[in-house]
Amino acid sequence: MLLLRFSLVVLVILVNLVIALPSWAETNHLTSNADYFQVGQKVIWLYTPRADSPDVQRITAEIVKLGSKQIQIKVPLTRNEFLNRWVNRSKLENFHPPKD
């Protein structure tokens, strides 16, 4: 009787693993989220020169550090110079390279 119970538990666990793991692999809910960022990712910084200015400049940058409320980005100035800035997550959007 003990062997029957043990084999039934093992069978249920194996069936669960066979069914559950492939379904987890197909879901891409984190990386498909627009607010998901990772270090090294290219982003577009929506920069406003002044708070009362209606103009928004779209500047290409790279993520350096992730914070709980802000993200540090690296903005290229010249060929070998970069500027690091902490910006709000709402001021960033994913970078999509132009298609040929």
Secondary structure, DSSP 8 states (H G I E B T S, - for coil): -HHHHHHHHHHHHHHHHHHHHHHHHH--TTTTSTT---TT-EEEEEE-SSTT----EEEEEEEEEE-SSEEEEEEE-SSS-EEEEEEEGGGEEE------
